[in-house]
Amino acid sequence: MKFGLFGGAKSAGEGAVGDSLGYRDFIDYVLLAEALGYESVFVVEHHFTGAGQVSSSLNLLTYLAARTRDIRLGTAVVVLPWHNPALLAEQVATLDLLSDGRFDFGVGKGYRDTEFDSFCIPMAEAAERFEETMAFLRKAWMAPERFSHEGKYWKYNNIVIEPRPTQQPHPPLWIGAGSFDGIRRAGENGYNLLLDQLAETDLVGQRVAVYRAAVESKGRKVAPHSIGLTRALLLATTDEERRKAYEVRHRTLKTIGGLARGPSAERYKNIGTLADANIANDDAALIGKPDEIVAKLKALEDVGIDYVLLIDPTGSEETLRVFAREVMPAFKSRPAYHTAR
């Protein structure tokens, strides 16, 4: 099992000027993770939120490419309908080149109505725009000579994408999916799979089985570490730490619970008090002592998960160190613990 990071930097939001602390802290966090043997970092892309979420993921990862040597750099995800496909193809190829082939390209069609409204792009066009852009990108990176493109939304004449990606024919393609239909399409179309932090272990196992069947239906085998499962991580060794961890988890679920898909998803839709069905105490989050977390990860391993992307809402460097020292060795990942600053 390998372990990476999920999330990204955070600024003060609402157009704050000169706010680099959140970004610089995040960069230091990633550098520490690399030194400790973590596999990757996947960052989000959101726009116009006022909450300071990462808006320019490729720029951030290009900077990280220059500051790192081994850790893989991923997007989770670039929302294709918002981007000029030719410029995006060039930016991705440049990042892959500068990182020496360490880029993982996570893509999606978007889900926030407010962002589509702000871009003045009808959300009803999202699926078509996604498919046209994805077809263009695959062609652009693999075209042996200049080509033209005339689609419904984009037109280009006599172009060539420079530079070429280091990874051939292109960086690994990842897509986030939660419904069984979406997971099935991901497997059939050759995408690696990003799974969310909300599903409990039984549902994760069902999703893995659907993806595996879809991949195998096309005459392929599921590659190792091609399913990335996001999991919240909150170490808690005392009763008080555990209580605070559940409070943090509960706040997170109130914010993102509407994204839940699959059986029992309705329990996340209108979360009220902390007592709601012990919702913060399900097995979807990695909360507890290191040995408890190892047990939860072993259960995920049993249903086919070999790659976990960790999101610590507290951004604790000590949590990174403890996890690397006391959890990672149980899974024979990369060298589990190195001296780090």
SERO-4910 file (N, C-alpha, C, O; in steps of 0.05 Angstrom, whole numbers):
BEGIN
 pado doro    nc1    nc2    nc3   cac1   cac2   cac3    cc1    cc2    cc3    oc1    oc2    oc3
  Met    A     17    -24      0      0      0      0     18     25      0     37     27     15
  Lys    A     10     44    -17     24     70    -18      6     91     -6    -18     88     -5
  Phe    A     19    113      3      4    135     15     12    162      4     36    168      1
  Gly    A     -8    178     -3     -3    204    -13    -19    224      3    -32    218     23
  Leu    A    -19    250     -7    -34    271      6    -55    281    -13    -53    279    -38
  Phe    A    -77    292     -2    -98    303    -18   -106    330     -6   -107    333     18
  Gly    A   -113    349    -24   -123    375    -14   -109    398    -27   -113    402    -51
  Gly    A    -94    413    -12    -80    436    -24    -77    459     -5    -85    457     19
  Ala    A    -64    480    -15    -60    504      1    -86    519      6   -106    513     -7
  Lys    A    -85    538     24   -108    555     29    -99    583     36    -82    587     54
  Ser    A   -110    602     22   -104    630     28   -127    641     46   -145    626     54
  Ala    A   -125    667     52   -145    679     70   -172    681     57   -193    684     71
  Gly    A   -173    681     30   -198    683     16   -208    711     12   -197    730     23
  Glu    A   -229    714     -3   -242    740     -9   -222    761    -18   -223    784    -10
  Gly    A   -204    752    -36   -186    772    -49   -165    784    -31   -155    806    -37
  Ala    A   -157    771     -9   -137    781      9   -111    786     -6   -103    770    -23
  Val    A    -98    808      0    -73    816    -14    -49    806      2    -48    809     27
  Gly    A    -29    796    -12     -4    789      1     -5    765     20     12    761     37
  Asp    A    -25    749     17    -28    726     35    -14    701     23    -26    686      7
  Ser    A     11    698     31     26    675     20     31    654     42     41    632     36
  Leu    A     23    660     67     30    641     89     18    614     84     31    594     88
  Gly    A     -8    613     77    -21    587     73     -7    571     51     -3    547     54
  Tyr    A      1    584     30     15    570      8     43    561     17     51    538     12
  Arg    A     57    578     30     84    571     39     84    549     60    101    531     60
  Asp    A     64    550     78     62    528     97     56    502     83     67    481     90
  Phe    A     39    502     62     32    478     47     57    467     33     61    443     32
  Ile    A     73    485     21     97    476      8    116    462     27    127    441     21
  Asp    A    120    474     51    137    461     71    125    434     79    140    415     83
  Tyr    A     99    432     81     85    407     88     91    386     67     96    363     74
  Val    A     90    393     41     95    374     20    124    365     20    130    342     16
  Leu    A    142    384     25    171    377     26    176    357     49    192    339     46
  Leu    A    163    361     72    166    343     94    155    315     86    167    295     92
  Ala    A    132    315     73    120    290     65    138    274     46    141    250     48
  Glu    A    151    288     28    170    275     10    193    262     25    200    240     20
  Ala    A    204    277     44    226    267     60    218    243     77    235    225     82
  Leu    A    193    241     84    183    219    101    174    195     84    167    174     96
  Gly    A    175    197     58    169    174     41    141    172     30    133    151     20
  Tyr    A    125    194     32     99    194     20    101    194    -10    120    205    -22
  Glu    A     82    181    -23     83    176    -52     76    200    -69     89    205    -90
  Ser    A     56    216    -61     45    236    -79     31    258    -64     26    256    -40
  Val    A     24    279    -79      5    299    -69    -14    306    -92     -5    312   -114
  Phe    A    -39    304    -87    -60    312   -106    -74    337    -96    -83    338    -73
  Val    A    -76    358   -113    -88    383   -104   -113    388   -120   -117    380   -142
  Val    A   -131    403   -107   -157    409   -118   -156    434   -136   -135    448   -137
  Glu    A   -177    439   -151   -181    464   -166   -209    474   -161   -229    461   -167
  His    A   -211    499   -150   -237    512   -147   -233    542   -152   -212    552   -150
  His    A   -255    554   -160   -254    583   -168   -277    599   -155   -299    589   -150
  Phe    A   -270    624   -148   -290    644   -140   -305    636   -114   -327    645   -110
  Thr    A   -292    620    -97   -306    610    -73   -306    631    -51   -325    631    -34
  Gly    A   -286    648    -50   -283    665    -27   -271    652     -3   -268    664     18
  Ala    A   -266    626     -5   -256    610     17   -226    604     15   -215    590     32
  Gly    A   -213    614     -6   -184    611     -8   -174    584    -19   -151    577    -15
  Gln    A   -192    568    -31   -183    543    -42   -165    547    -66   -165    568    -79
  Val    A   -149    526    -72   -130    528    -95   -146    533   -120   -164    518   -127
  Ser    A   -137    553   -135   -150    559   -161   -133    552   -185   -143    547   -206
  Ser    A   -106    553   -181    -88    548   -203    -70    525   -196    -46    528   -190
  Ser    A    -81    501   -198    -67    477   -189    -41    472   -205    -21    463   -194
  Leu    A    -42    476   -231    -19    470   -248      4    489   -241     28    481   -242
  Asn    A     -1    514   -235     20    533   -227     32    524   -201     57    523   -198
  Leu    A     15    517   -182     25    508   -156     42    483   -159     64    481   -146
  Leu    A     34    464   -175     49    439   -178     75    444   -193     94    430   -189
  Thr    A     75    463   -212    100    469   -226    121    480   -206    144    473   -208
  Tyr    A    112    497   -188    131    506   -167    140    483   -150    164    481   -144
  Leu    A    122    465   -142    130    442   -126    149    423   -142    166    411   -130
  Ala    A    145    422   -168    163    405   -184    192    415   -182    211    398   -182
  Ala    A    196    441   -179    223    452   -177    234    448   -149    259    448   -145
  Arg    A    217    444   -129    226    442   -101    229    413    -92    239    408    -71
  Thr    A    219    394   -108    219    366   -100    234    349   -121    242    359   -142
  Arg    A    238    324   -113    253    306   -131    239    280   -137    240    269   -159
  Asp    A    224    269   -117    213    243   -119    183    241   -117    171    225   -131
  Ile    A    170    258   -102    142    256    -97    126    262   -123    133    280   -138
  Arg    A    105    246   -128     89    250   -152     70    273   -147     61    278   -124
  Leu    A     62    287   -168     47    312   -167     21    308   -183     23    304   -207
  Gly    A     -2    311   -170    -27    305   -184    -48    326   -180    -47    342   -161
  Thr    A    -67    327   -199    -90    344   -197   -115    327   -190   -118    305   -200
  Ala    A   -132    339   -173   -156    324   -165   -179    344   -160   -187    349   -137
  Val    A   -189    355   -181   -183    350   -209   -182    376   -224   -191    397   -213
  Val    A   -171    376   -249   -174    399   -267   -201    396   -281   -207    375   -293
  Val    A   -218    416   -279   -245    415   -290   -243    423   -319   -241    447   -326
  Leu    A   -244    404   -337   -239    409   -366   -257    429   -379   -247    445   -395
  Pro    A   -283    431   -373   -300    450   -387   -291    479   -384   -300    496   -400
  Trp    A   -275    485   -364   -267    513   -359   -242    521   -374   -234    545   -372
  His    A   -228    503   -387   -201    508   -397   -200    507   -428   -213    490   -440
  Asn    A   -183    524   -439   -176    522   -467   -160    497   -472   -138    494   -460
  Pro    A   -169    478   -488   -156    452   -490   -127    453   -500   -110    439   -490
  Ala    A   -122    471   -519    -94    472   -530    -75    483   -509    -53    473   -506
  Leu    A    -83    505   -496    -66    516   -475    -63    496   -452    -41    493   -441
  Leu    A    -84    481   -445    -82    461   -424    -63    439   -432    -47    430   -416
  Ala    A    -64    430   -457    -46    409   -466    -17    418   -464      0    402   -456
  Glu    A    -11    443   -470     16    453   -468     25    456   -439     48    449   -432
  Gln    A      7    465   -421     14    468   -393     19    441   -380     38    439   -365
  Val    A      3    422   -386      6    395   -374     33    383   -384     48    372   -368
  Ala    A     38    385   -410     63    374   -421     87    387   -409    107    374   -403
  Thr    A     86    414   -405    108    428   -393    113    419   -364    136    415   -356
  Leu    A     91    417   -349     94    407   -321    105    379   -320    122    373   -303
  Asp    A     96    362   -338    107    334   -339    137    334   -345    152    319   -334
  Leu    A    145    352   -364    173    354   -371    190    364   -348    210    352   -341
  Leu    A    181    385   -335    197    398   -314    198    380   -289    217    382   -273
  Ser    A    178    363   -285    178    345   -262    192    318   -268    192    301   -251
  Asp    A    203    315   -291    215    290   -300    196    267   -299    202    245   -290
  Gly    A    171    273   -309    151    251   -311    138    243   -285    132    220   -281
  Arg    A    134    263   -267    122    257   -241     93    267   -239     82    267   -218
  Phe    A     81    274   -262     54    286   -261     33    266   -265     35    249   -283
  Asp    A     11    267   -248    -13    251   -252    -36    270   -257    -42    288   -242
  Phe    A    -49    267   -280    -69    286   -290    -97    276   -283   -109    260   -297
  Gly    A   -107    287   -261   -135    281   -253   -153    301   -265   -149    325   -264
  Val    A   -175    292   -278   -193    309   -293   -222    304   -284   -228    283   -272
  Gly    A   -239    323   -289   -267    320   -283   -284    340   -299   -273    357   -313
  Lys    A   -310    337   -297   -328    354   -313   -340    376   -295   -354    394   -305
  Gly    A   -335    375   -269   -345    396   -251   -372    390   -239   -388    374   -251
  Tyr    A   -378    402   -216   -403    396   -203   -415    420   -189   -438    418   -180
  Arg    A   -400    442   -187   -411    465   -172   -425    484   -191   -412    497   -208
  Asp    A   -450    487   -187   -466    506   -204   -455    534   -203   -454    547   -223
  Thr    A   -446    543   -179   -437    570   -177   -413    576   -194   -410    598   -205
  Glu    A   -395    557   -196   -371    561   -212   -378    562   -242   -368    580   -256
  Phe    A   -396    545   -251   -404    547   -279   -418    573   -285   -414    586   -305
  Asp    A   -435    582   -266   -449    608   -269   -429    630   -272   -432    648   -288
  Ser    A   -408    630   -255   -388    651   -256   -371    651   -281   -363    672   -291
  Phe    A   -366    628   -292   -352    626   -318   -371    631   -342   -362    632   -364
  Cys    A   -397    635   -336   -417    638   -357   -417    615   -377   -420    619   -401
  Ile    A   -414    591   -365   -415    566   -381   -439    551   -370   -439    544   -346
  Pro    A   -458    544   -387   -481    528   -377   -472    501   -367   -457    487   -381
  Met    A   -480    493   -343   -472    467   -333   -483    445   -350   -472    423   -350
  Ala    A   -504    450   -365   -515    430   -383   -496    422   -405   -498    401   -418
  Glu    A   -475    439   -410   -455    434   -430   -431    419   -419   -413    411   -434
  Ala    A   -431    414   -393   -407    403   -380   -398    377   -392   -374    373   -398
  Ala    A   -416    358   -395   -409    331   -405   -397    333   -433   -377    320   -439
  Glu    A   -411    348   -451   -401    351   -479   -374    365   -480   -356    356   -494
  Arg    A   -371    386   -464   -345    400   -464   -323    382   -453   -300    382   -463
  Phe    A   -329    366   -432   -309    348   -422   -301    328   -443   -277    323   -447
  Glu    A   -320    315   -457   -313    295   -476   -297    307   -500   -278    294   -509
  Glu    A   -305    330   -509   -290    342   -531   -261    349   -523   -242    344   -538
  Thr    A   -258    360   -499   -231    367   -490   -214    343   -485   -191    342   -493
  Met    A   -226    322   -474   -210    298   -469   -201    285   -495   -179    275   -497
  Ala    A   -219    283   -514   -211    272   -540   -189    289   -553   -171    278   -565
  Phe    A   -192    315   -551   -171    333   -562   -144    328   -549   -124    326   -562
  Leu    A   -144    326   -522   -119    323   -508   -105    297   -516    -81    297   -521
  Arg    A   -120    276   -516   -107    250   -524    -95    252   -552    -73    243   -557
  Lys    A   -110    264   -571   -100    267   -598    -75    286   -599    -56    280   -612
  Ala    A    -77    308   -584    -56    328   -585    -29    317   -576     -8    323   -587
  Trp    A    -30    301   -554     -5    291   -543      7    268   -560     30    262   -558
  Met    A    -10    255   -576     -1    232   -591      2    237   -621     12    220   -636
  Ala    A     -6    261   -630     -6    266   -659     23    266   -670     40    279   -658
  Pro    A     28    251   -691     55    250   -702     63    275   -718     87    279   -724
  Glu    A     44    291   -725     49    315   -741     28    336   -735     10    331   -719
  Arg    A     30    359   -747     11    381   -743    -17    371   -750    -21    353   -767
  Phe    A    -37    382   -737    -65    374   -742    -83    398   -738    -75    418   -726
  Ser    A   -108    395   -746   -129    414   -741   -151    401   -726   -154    377   -726
  His    A   -167    418   -712   -189    407   -697   -213    426   -701   -211    450   -698
  Glu    A   -236    414   -707   -260    429   -709   -282    415   -693   -294    396   -703
  Gly    A   -287    425   -669   -307    413   -652   -330    431   -648   -332    452   -661
  Lys    A   -348    424   -630   -371    440   -624   -363    465   -609   -376    486   -613
  Tyr    A   -343    463   -592   -336    486   -574   -309    498   -580   -304    521   -574
  Trp    A   -291    483   -593   -264    492   -598   -256    486   -627   -262    465   -638
  Lys    A   -240    504   -638   -230    501   -666   -201    510   -666   -194    531   -655
  Tyr    A   -183    494   -679   -155    500   -681   -146    493   -709   -156    473   -721
  Asn    A   -128    508   -720   -118    503   -748    -88    500   -748    -73    517   -740
  Asn    A    -79    476   -758    -51    471   -764    -34    475   -739    -16    492   -739
  Ile    A    -39    460   -718    -25    464   -693     -7    439   -686    -11    417   -697
  Val    A     12    444   -669     28    423   -657     32    430   -627     37    453   -621
  Ile    A     29    411   -609     32    416   -581     61    412   -573     72    390   -577
  Glu    A     72    432   -562    100    432   -553    101    442   -524     87    461   -517
  Pro    A    118    429   -506    135    406   -512    118    380   -511     94    380   -506
  Arg    A    132    358   -517    119    332   -513    120    324   -484    140    330   -471
  Pro    A    100    310   -474    102    301   -446    125    281   -443    131    266   -462
  Thr    A    137    280   -420    158    261   -414    146    233   -413    158    214   -424
  Gln    A    123    230   -400    110    204   -398     95    200   -425     79    217   -433
  Gln    A     99    178   -437     87    172   -463     66    150   -461     71    130   -446
  Pro    A     43    152   -475     37    174   -493     29    200   -480     27    221   -493
  His    A     23    199   -454     15    222   -438     16    215   -409     18    191   -402
  Pro    A     14    234   -391     13    228   -362    -11    210   -356    -31    211   -370
  Pro    A     -9    195   -334    -32    178   -326    -56    196   -322    -55    218   -311
  Leu    A    -79    186   -332   -104    200   -330   -121    189   -307   -126    165   -306
  Trp    A   -129    206   -289   -146    199   -266   -172    214   -268   -174    236   -278
  Ile    A   -193    201   -258   -219    214   -258   -234    207   -232   -233    184   -223
  Gly    A   -247    227   -221   -262    222   -197   -290    211   -204   -303    222   -221
  Ala    A   -299    191   -190   -325    179   -195   -336    167   -169   -320    158   -152
  Gly    A   -362    167   -166   -375    156   -142   -397    137   -149   -401    116   -135
  Ser    A   -413    144   -169   -435    126   -177   -423    101   -191   -402    102   -203
  Phe    A   -438     79   -190   -429     55   -204   -426     59   -234   -408     49   -246
  Asp    A   -445     74   -246   -443     80   -274   -418     96   -281   -404     90   -300
  Gly    A   -412    116   -265   -388    132   -269   -363    116   -266   -344    119   -281
  Ile    A   -362     99   -246   -339     82   -242   -335     62   -265   -313     57   -274
  Arg    A   -358     52   -274   -356     33   -297   -345     47   -322   -328     36   -336
  Arg    A   -354     71   -327   -344     86   -350   -314     92   -347   -299     91   -367
  Ala    A   -306     99   -323   -277    104   -318   -260     80   -325   -240     83   -338
  Gly    A   -269     56   -316   -254     32   -322   -253     26   -352   -233     18   -363
  Glu    A   -276     28   -365   -278     22   -393   -262     41   -410   -251     32   -431
  Asn    A   -259     66   -402   -245     86   -418   -216     90   -410   -203    109   -420
  Gly    A   -206     73   -393   -177     73   -388   -167     93   -368   -143    100   -368
  Tyr    A   -185    104   -351   -177    122   -330   -169    107   -305   -181     86   -298
  Asn    A   -149    118   -290   -146    110   -262   -169    123   -247   -181    142   -256
  Leu    A   -174    113   -223   -198    121   -208   -191    135   -182   -175    125   -166
  Leu    A   -204    158   -178   -203    173   -152   -229    169   -137   -250    176   -148
  Leu    A   -228    159   -113   -252    155    -97   -252    174    -73   -231    182    -63
  Asp    A   -276    182    -65   -278    203    -45   -274    193    -16   -269    169    -12
  Gln    A   -275    211      3   -270    205     31   -295    198     47   -293    195     71
  Leu    A   -318    196     34   -343    192     48   -352    163     50   -366    156     69
  Ala    A   -345    146     31   -356    119     31   -343    101     52   -319    102     56
  Glu    A   -360     86     66   -350     66     85   -338     43     70   -341     40     46
  Thr    A   -324     26     85   -307      5     73   -323    -14     55   -314    -21     34
  Asp    A   -347    -22     64   -363    -41     47   -369    -29     20   -367    -43      0
  Leu    A   -377     -3     19   -383     10     -6   -357     13    -23   -358     10    -47
  Val    A   -335     19    -10   -310     20    -25   -304     -6    -39   -296     -6    -62
  Gly    A   -309    -28    -25   -304    -54    -37   -322    -59    -61   -313    -70    -81
  Gln    A   -347    -50    -59   -365    -53    -82   -356    -37   -106   -357    -46   -129
  Arg    A   -346    -13   -100   -336      5   -122   -311     -7   -135   -309     -6   -160
  Val    A   -293    -18   -119   -269    -31   -130   -277    -54   -149   -266    -57   -170
  Ala    A   -297    -70   -140   -306    -92   -157   -318    -83   -183   -312    -96   -204
  Val    A   -333    -62   -183   -345    -51   -208   -323    -42   -226   -324    -47   -250
  Tyr    A   -304    -27   -215   -282    -17   -232   -265    -40   -244   -258    -39   -267
  Arg    A   -259    -59   -227   -243    -82   -236   -257    -97   -259   -245   -104   -279
  Ala    A   -283   -101   -256   -298   -115   -277   -298    -99   -303   -296   -110   -325
  Ala    A   -301    -72   -301   -301    -55   -325   -274    -56   -339   -273    -58   -363
  Val    A   -253    -54   -324   -226    -55   -336   -222    -82   -350   -212    -83   -372
  Glu    A   -229   -104   -336   -224   -130   -347   -243   -136   -371   -236   -152   -388
  Ser    A   -265   -122   -373   -283   -126   -396   -271   -115   -421   -279   -123   -443
  Lys    A   -250    -98   -419   -236    -88   -442   -210   -102   -447   -193    -93   -462
  Gly    A   -207   -125   -434   -183   -141   -439   -158   -131   -425   -136   -139   -432
  Arg    A   -161   -114   -404   -139   -104   -389   -140   -114   -360   -160   -125   -352
  Lys    A   -118   -110   -346   -118   -116   -317   -115    -90   -302   -103    -71   -312
  Val    A   -126    -90   -278   -123    -66   -261    -94    -63   -252    -84    -81   -239
  Ala    A    -82    -41   -259    -54    -37   -252    -52    -31   -222    -70    -20   -210
  Pro    A    -30    -39   -209    -26    -32   -181    -27     -2   -177    -17     14   -194
  His    A    -39      6   -156    -40     35   -148    -54     52   -168    -47     75   -172
  Ser    A    -74     41   -182    -90     56   -201   -117     64   -190   -133     76   -204
  Ile    A   -122     57   -165   -146     67   -150   -136     82   -126   -125     71   -108
  Gly    A   -141    108   -126   -133    125   -103   -158    131    -86   -176    144    -96
  Leu    A   -157    123    -61   -179    128    -43   -172    149    -23   -151    148     -9
  Thr    A   -188    170    -22   -183    192     -3   -194    185     25   -216    173     27
  Arg    A   -178    191     45   -186    186     73   -177    209     91   -154    217     90
  Ala    A   -196    219    107   -189    238    128   -172    225    149   -177    202    156
  Leu    A   -152    239    159   -134    228    179   -133    247    203   -126    271    200
  Leu    A   -140    236    226   -139    252    251   -129    233    273   -144    217    283
  Leu    A   -104    237    281    -93    220    302   -105    229    329   -108    253    334
  Ala    A   -112    210    346   -124    216    372   -116    195    392   -123    172    389
  Thr    A   -100    202    412    -90    183    431   -103    185    458   -100    168    475
  Thr    A   -118    207    463   -133    211    488   -162    215    482   -170    220    459
  Asp    A   -179    212    503   -208    217    499   -213    245    490   -231    249    473
  Glu    A   -199    265    500   -204    292    492   -196    297    463   -210    310    448
  Glu    A   -173    285    454   -165    287    426   -185    274    408   -191    284    386
  Arg    A   -196    252    417   -216    238    401   -242    254    398   -254    256    377
  Arg    A   -250    267    421   -274    284    420   -270    307    400   -288    313    384
  Lys    A   -247    319    401   -241    342    383   -240    332    354   -248    346    335
  Ala    A   -228    308    350   -227    297    323   -254    292    311   -259    297    287
  Tyr    A   -273    282    327   -300    277    318   -314    304    311   -330    305    292
  Glu    A   -308    324    326   -319    351    320   -309    361    294   -325    372    278
  Val    A   -283    358    289   -272    366    263   -284    351    240   -291    362    219
  Arg    A   -287    325    244   -298    307    223   -327    315    218   -336    315    195
  His    A   -342    321    239   -370    328    236   -373    354    220   -390    356    203
  Arg    A   -356    374    225   -357    399    210   -350    394    181   -363    405    163
  Thr    A   -331    376    176   -324    369    148   -348    357    134   -354    364    111
  Leu    A   -362    338    147   -384    324    135   -407    343    129   -422    340    110
  Lys    A   -411    363    147   -432    383    142   -426    399    117   -445    407    103
  Thr    A   -400    403    111   -392    419     88   -394    403     62   -403    413     42
  Ile    A   -385    378     62   -382    363     38   -401    339     36   -401    324     16
  Gly    A   -418    336     56   -436    312     56   -454    310     32   -461    288     24
  Gly    A   -461    332     20   -478    332     -3   -466    318    -27   -480    313    -47
  Leu    A   -439    313    -26   -426    300    -49   -427    269    -46   -418    255    -65
  Ala    A   -438    259    -24   -439    230    -21   -456    217    -42   -476    228    -51
  Arg    A   -448    193    -51   -462    178    -70   -464    149    -61   -447    140    -46
  Gly    A   -485    135    -69   -488    107    -63   -505    101    -39   -518    120    -29
  Pro    A   -506     76    -30   -523     69     -7   -519     86     17   -496     92     24
  Ser    A   -540     94     30   -539    111     55   -529    139     50   -523    153     69
  Ala    A   -527    148     25   -517    174     20   -535    196     32   -525    218     39
  Glu    A   -561    189     35   -579    210     45   -573    218     73   -580    240     82
  Arg    A   -559    202     88   -552    209    116   -533    232    117   -530    245    138
  Tyr    A   -519    238     96   -500    260     95   -512    286     85   -499    307     87
  Lys    A   -537    286     76   -548    309     62   -554    332     80   -549    355     73
  Asn    A   -566    327    103   -575    348    121   -566    342    149   -582    335    167
  Ile    A   -540    344    153   -528    337    179   -533    359    199   -527    383    193
  Gly    A   -543    352    222   -549    372    242   -530    370    265   -507    381    264
  Thr    A   -537    357    287   -521    356    311   -500    334    308   -501    317    291
  Leu    A   -481    336    326   -459    316    327   -470    288    333   -457    268    327
  Ala    A   -494    287    345   -506    261    352   -519    247    328   -528    224    331
  Asp    A   -521    260    305   -535    248    282   -523    221    275   -503    219    261
  Ala    A   -536    200    284   -528    173    277   -498    167    280   -487    151    265
  Asn    A   -486    181    299   -457    178    303   -442    180    276   -423    166    271
  Ile    A   -450    199    260   -441    201    233   -410    206    232   -397    197    213
  Ala    A   -400    220    251   -371    225    251   -355    201    260   -330    202    258
  Asn    A   -368    180    269   -354    157    280   -357    133    261   -354    110    270
  Asp    A   -363    137    235   -364    115    217   -336    106    210   -317    118    219
  Asp    A   -333     86    193   -306     76    188   -294     88    163   -274     79    153
  Ala    A   -306    110    153   -295    123    130   -271    141    136   -254    145    119
  Ala    A   -269    151    161   -246    168    169   -226    152    185   -234    133    199
  Leu    A   -201    159    183   -180    147    198   -176    163    224   -159    181    224
  Ile    A   -191    157    244   -191    171    269   -183    152    291   -194    131    294
  Gly    A   -163    160    308   -155    143    330   -125    140    333   -110    156    323
  Lys    A   -118    120    348    -89    114    353    -78    100    329    -92     90    312
  Pro    A    -51    101    326    -39     88    303    -47     59    298    -51     51    275
  Asp    A    -50     43    320    -58     15    315    -87     13    305    -93     -5    290
  Glu    A   -104     31    314   -132     32    303   -132     39    274   -147     27    258
  Ile    A   -115     57    266   -114     66    238   -102     44    221   -111     39    198
  Val    A    -82     29    231    -72      6    216    -94    -14    211    -96    -25    189
  Ala    A   -111    -19    231   -132    -38    228   -152    -29    207   -161    -46    190
  Lys    A   -159     -4    206   -177      6    186   -165      4    158   -179     -2    139
  Leu    A   -139     10    156   -126      8    130   -123    -21    121   -126    -27     97
  Lys    A   -119    -39    139   -119    -68    132   -146    -77    121   -147    -93    103
  Ala    A   -167    -66    133   -194    -73    123   -197    -62     94   -210    -76     78
  Leu    A   -187    -39     88   -188    -28     61   -171    -45     42   -178    -50     20
  Glu    A   -148    -53     52   -131    -71     36   -145    -96     29   -142   -107      6
  Asp    A   -161   -107     47   -176   -132     42   -197   -129     20   -204   -149      8
  Val    A   -207   -104     15   -227   -100     -6   -214    -89    -31   -228    -81    -50
  Gly    A   -187    -89    -33   -174    -83    -58   -161    -56    -60   -153    -48    -82
  Ile    A   -159    -41    -38   -146    -15    -39   -117    -17    -32   -109    -29    -12
  Asp    A   -100     -6    -50    -71     -6    -45    -59     22    -47    -34     25    -49
  Tyr    A    -76     43    -48    -66     70    -51    -85     88    -36   -109     90    -44
  Val    A    -76    101    -15    -93    118      1    -82    147      1    -58    151      7
  Leu    A   -100    166     -4    -93    194     -5   -104    207     21   -128    207     25
  Leu    A    -86    217     37    -93    227     64    -99    256     64    -84    272     52
  Ile    A   -120    264     78   -126    293     81   -129    298    111   -148    289    124
  Asp    A   -110    313    122   -111    321    150   -121    349    152   -107    368    144
  Pro    A   -145    354    161   -157    381    162   -141    399    180   -145    424    178
  Thr    A   -124    389    198   -109    406    215    -81    413    204    -68    431    213
  Gly    A    -73    399    183    -47    405    170    -24    400    189     -4    415    188
  Ser    A    -26    381    206     -5    376    227     19    362    216     17    340    205
  Glu    A     43    374    219     67    361    210     74    338    229     85    318    220
  Glu    A     66    340    254     71    318    273     54    294    265     64    271    267
  Thr    A     30    298    255     14    275    245     28    261    222     28    237    220
  Leu    A     39    277    203     54    265    181     77    247    192     81    225    182
  Arg    A     91    257    212    114    242    222    104    217    237    116    195    232
  Val    A     84    219    253     74    195    268     63    174    249     69    151    252
  Phe    A     48    183    229     37    164    210     60    150    195     59    125    191
  Ala    A     80    165    187    102    152    172    118    133    190    127    112    181
  Arg    A    121    140    215    137    123    234    121     99    244    133     78    248
  Glu    A     95    102    250     81     82    264     59     67    248     49     47    256
  Val    A     52     78    224     31     65    208     43     54    182     38     31    175
  Met    A     58     70    168     68     62    141     84     36    142     81     20    123
  Pro    A    101     31    162    116      6    162     99    -19    161    109    -41    153
  Ala    A     74    -17    170     56    -41    170     48    -49    142     35    -70    138
  Phe    A     54    -32    122     44    -37     95     66    -39     74     61    -40     50
  Lys    A     91    -40     83    113    -45     65    112    -26     40    114    -35     18
  Ser    A    108     -1     46    107     19     25    135     27     17    154     11     21
  Arg    A    139     51      7    166     62      3    180     62     30    166     60     50
  Pro    A    207     66     30    220     67     56    205     86     75    200    109     69
  Ala    A    196     75     98    175     87    112    182    112    128    165    129    133
  Tyr    A    207    114    137    213    137    153    242    145    150    261    129    153
  His    A    247    170    144    273    181    141    276    205    159    256    218    166
  Thr    A    300    212    165    305    236    181    296    260    164    305    263    141
  Ala    A    279    277    175    269    300    160    270    324    178    270    322    203
  Arg    A    272    347    166    274    371    181    246    378    193    244    398    207
***
